[in-house]
Amino acid sequence: MKCPHCEQELTGRICIHCQAVNMDSGPYCSYCGKRLEASPDNPEAAEIEDIGDSDWENRILCSDGDCIGVIGPDGRCKECGKVYQEA
């Protein structure tokens, strides 16, 4: 994938579900929303913890208003690393 402004080659990961090219920024596909699985282009995805359907409704969102992460078992956000603070 090339940047539309500077024509520089950008790295990305291919979704095994919809074949869309995603920027290297998260564990889920920006197009179909499914988890990006491990592949030759994305070996680190196998280490990403999957959120099951039952856990989805019980998740605790990061208390930082600018972060989209969820709080892990250690009480820290899995995205930004900040400690959860109740509102």
C-alpha positions in Angstrom: 0.0 0.0 0.0 1.3 3.5 -0.9 0.7 6.8 0.9 -1.6 8.8 -1.4 0.4 12.0 -0.5 4.1 11.1 -0.6 3.9 7.7 -2.5 6.0 6.1 0.2 5.4 2.3 0.7 3.4 1.7 3.9 3.4 -1.6 5.8 0.1 -3.3 6.5 -1.5 -6.6 7.4 -3.9 -8.6 5.3 -7.1 -9.8 6.9 -7.5 -13.5 6.4 -11.3 -13.1 6.5 -12.0 -10.3 4.0 -8.5 -9.9 2.4 -8.4 -6.1 3.2 -5.1 -4.5 3.9 -4.9 -2.9 7.3 -2.4 -0.5 8.7 -0.1 -2.0 11.5 -2.2 -0.5 14.3 -4.4 -3.0 16.0 -5.5 -6.6 16.4 -8.8 -6.2 14.5 -9.6 -5.6 10.8 -10.6 -2.1 10.1 -13.0 -3.3 7.4 -14.8 -6.4 8.7 -14.0 -6.1 12.4 -12.8 -9.7 12.8 -9.5 -10.5 14.6 -6.4 -10.5 12.5 -5.1 -14.0 12.8 -1.4 -15.0 12.6 -0.1 -15.3 9.1 3.4 -15.0 7.5 2.7 -11.2 7.2 1.4 -10.9 10.8 3.1 -13.5 13.1 2.6 -11.4 16.3 -1.2 -11.6 16.0 -1.2 -15.1 17.6 -0.1 -13.5 20.8 -3.1 -11.2 20.9 -5.7 -12.3 23.5 -9.1 -13.0 22.0 -12.2 -11.5 23.7 -14.9 -14.2 23.8 -18.6 -13.3 23.4 -19.2 -13.7 27.2 -16.3 -11.4 28.1 -17.4 -8.7 25.6 -20.2 -7.4 27.8 -18.1 -7.6 31.0 -15.1 -5.7 29.7 -13.9 -2.6 31.4 -13.0 0.3 29.1 -9.9 2.4 29.7 -10.6 5.4 31.9 -8.5 7.6 29.6 -11.0 9.4 27.4 -8.6 9.3 24.4 -7.8 5.6 24.5 -9.9 2.7 23.0 -8.3 -0.1 25.1 -9.7 -2.4 27.7 -8.5 -3.1 31.2 -6.6 -6.3 31.7 -6.4 -8.6 34.7 -3.5 -6.6 36.1 -5.7 -3.4 36.3 -3.9 -1.7 33.5 -5.1 -0.8 30.0 -4.0 -3.3 27.4 -3.4 -0.4 24.8 -1.9 2.5 26.7 -0.8 0.8 29.9 -2.4 3.3 32.3 -3.9 2.1 35.6 -7.7 2.1 35.6 -9.3 4.9 37.7 -13.0 4.8 38.5 -15.0 7.8 37.4 
